[in-house]
Amino acid sequence: MRFNSVFSRLVMSLILFSCQELARDNPLDPKNPDSQTSSVVLIEAFVNTVVTPVQYNIWSLEAGEAFQEEYGSDVILVQYHRDILQDTVLADDPYNNFSDHLAEQFDALQKDYVDFMGGAPRGVPDIFINGVTDRISGASSAQTVKDRLKGAIQNLLNDENRFLIQPEVTTNAQSLHISCRVVALGNQEAGPLLLKIIFLKDFGQANFHHVAIGLVSDVRIDKIEAGSYWEKTIGDFTLSEESSAVAFSLTDENGLQHYQSRRVVLQ
């Protein structure tokens, strides 16, 4: 089964088959110097549901879930459940038992963010907005976290965006086949960039609807010519858990600054 929105299919067809024939004032024509689209904000929450006192993490989870429900497709929530003490099972998060390699990926990603931004040391809960654009460390209540999130993303949502991500995810037995097109709008050259792919699982429990179960962060885009796009068949992915959604995020070449994101929900 193939998952993409009607809007995505329409835009992909326009760009692929008739880019040269579009009126130059078309808002999604990459050759139009004024072309742009709306921003989708990526919210990455590093949490642990075992370490004491656990309520700080639960407050962050509650806030993130409520925020996702309120803002819908304008934001993408990702929960990275990371282990605090690698040498003891006492702090092993039950929502991060997929592989040691995945746990190491989560730790390394948070470390990269913290090393770049400075400030509070690496811990949980720790929320990053569009990578290193903003950070919310700790929690005093779910409402406080939600208020801080709202303040952090308002300007990001209002910003014009010069990138359009058009992913296509096809299910085949137990694997997911992924291809993607990234359009550089505004008749501007772009690159080098990275495309990050995050596999998400809905556990069907309150506060656990957006749990990361897989991470690919090394899809490189060397250059997108002005007025054009990048397109690639990325490959097939088999996960130990069934994924309910796949998130895509376009970043700088270091994976720190996030420019645009997109989520494909799997039915």
FENFEN-V640479 format. One record per backbone hydrogen bond with DSSP energy under -1.0 kcal/mol. CO is the residue of the C=O (numbers start at 1). NH is the residue of the N-H. E is the energy in kcal/mol with one decimal. If there is no record, write none. Layout:
BEGIN
co=CO nh=NH e=E
co=CO nh=NH e=E
END
This chain:
BEGIN
co=1 nh=171 e=-2.2
co=3 nh=169 e=-1.1
co=5 nh=9 e=-2.4
co=6 nh=10 e=-2.2
co=7 nh=11 e=-2.5
co=8 nh=12 e=-2.7
co=9 nh=13 e=-2.1
co=10 nh=14 e=-2.3
co=11 nh=15 e=-2.4
co=12 nh=16 e=-2.6
co=13 nh=17 e=-2.6
co=14 nh=18 e=-1.6
co=23 nh=26 e=-2.2
co=26 nh=29 e=-1.5
co=27 nh=36 e=-1.3
co=29 nh=32 e=-1.7
co=30 nh=187 e=-2.0
co=32 nh=35 e=-2.0
co=37 nh=161 e=-1.9
co=41 nh=76 e=-2.5
co=42 nh=130 e=-3.3
co=43 nh=78 e=-2.7
co=44 nh=128 e=-2.8
co=45 nh=80 e=-3.1
co=46 nh=126 e=-1.8
co=47 nh=82 e=-2.2
co=54 nh=58 e=-2.0
co=55 nh=59 e=-2.7
co=56 nh=60 e=-1.6
co=57 nh=61 e=-2.4
co=58 nh=62 e=-2.9
co=59 nh=63 e=-2.5
co=60 nh=64 e=-2.5
co=61 nh=65 e=-2.5
co=62 nh=66 e=-2.4
co=63 nh=67 e=-2.4
co=64 nh=68 e=-2.5
co=65 nh=69 e=-2.2
co=66 nh=70 e=-2.1
co=67 nh=71 e=-2.5
co=68 nh=72 e=-1.8
co=71 nh=74 e=-2.0
co=72 nh=75 e=-1.4
co=74 nh=41 e=-2.4
co=76 nh=43 e=-3.2
co=78 nh=45 e=-3.2
co=79 nh=212 e=-2.9
co=80 nh=47 e=-2.4
co=85 nh=88 e=-1.5
co=89 nh=92 e=-1.4
co=91 nh=84 e=-1.1
co=93 nh=96 e=-1.8
co=99 nh=103 e=-1.8
co=100 nh=104 e=-2.2
co=101 nh=105 e=-2.0
co=102 nh=106 e=-2.3
co=103 nh=107 e=-2.1
co=104 nh=108 e=-2.5
co=105 nh=109 e=-2.4
co=106 nh=110 e=-2.2
co=107 nh=111 e=-2.3
co=108 nh=112 e=-2.4
co=109 nh=113 e=-2.0
co=110 nh=114 e=-2.8
co=111 nh=115 e=-3.0
co=112 nh=116 e=-1.6
co=113 nh=117 e=-2.5
co=114 nh=118 e=-3.2
co=125 nh=138 e=-2.5
co=126 nh=46 e=-3.1
co=127 nh=136 e=-2.8
co=128 nh=44 e=-2.8
co=129 nh=134 e=-1.1
co=130 nh=258 e=-1.4
co=134 nh=129 e=-2.4
co=136 nh=127 e=-2.7
co=141 nh=145 e=-1.9
co=142 nh=146 e=-2.3
co=143 nh=147 e=-2.6
co=144 nh=148 e=-2.2
co=145 nh=149 e=-2.4
co=146 nh=150 e=-2.4
co=147 nh=151 e=-2.1
co=148 nh=152 e=-1.7
co=149 nh=153 e=-1.8
co=150 nh=154 e=-1.2
co=153 nh=157 e=-2.6
co=154 nh=158 e=-1.3
co=155 nh=159 e=-1.0
co=161 nh=37 e=-2.3
co=162 nh=185 e=-2.8
co=164 nh=183 e=-2.9
co=166 nh=181 e=-1.5
co=168 nh=179 e=-2.2
co=169 nh=3 e=-2.2
co=170 nh=177 e=-3.6
co=172 nh=175 e=-2.4
co=175 nh=172 e=-2.7
co=176 nh=237 e=-2.3
co=177 nh=170 e=-2.9
co=178 nh=234 e=-1.5
co=178 nh=235 e=-1.9
co=179 nh=168 e=-2.7
co=180 nh=232 e=-2.3
co=181 nh=166 e=-3.3
co=182 nh=230 e=-2.8
co=183 nh=164 e=-1.9
co=190 nh=224 e=-3.2
co=193 nh=221 e=-2.9
co=194 nh=251 e=-2.9
co=196 nh=249 e=-2.5
co=197 nh=216 e=-2.9
co=198 nh=247 e=-3.1
co=199 nh=213 e=-3.0
co=199 nh=214 e=-1.0
co=200 nh=244 e=-2.7
co=200 nh=245 e=-1.5
co=201 nh=211 e=-2.0
co=205 nh=208 e=-2.3
co=208 nh=203 e=-2.6
co=210 nh=79 e=-2.6
co=211 nh=201 e=-2.2
co=214 nh=199 e=-2.2
co=216 nh=197 e=-3.4
co=219 nh=195 e=-2.8
co=221 nh=193 e=-2.8
co=224 nh=190 e=-2.3
co=225 nh=228 e=-1.7
co=228 nh=184 e=-1.8
co=230 nh=182 e=-2.8
co=232 nh=180 e=-2.4
co=235 nh=178 e=-2.9
co=237 nh=176 e=-2.5
co=244 nh=266 e=-2.5
co=245 nh=200 e=-3.0
co=246 nh=264 e=-2.9
co=247 nh=198 e=-2.9
co=248 nh=262 e=-2.5
co=249 nh=196 e=-3.3
co=250 nh=259 e=-3.4
co=250 nh=260 e=-1.0
co=251 nh=194 e=-1.7
co=252 nh=255 e=-1.8
co=256 nh=132 e=-1.8
co=257 nh=252 e=-1.7
co=260 nh=250 e=-3.2
co=262 nh=248 e=-3.5
co=264 nh=246 e=-2.6
END
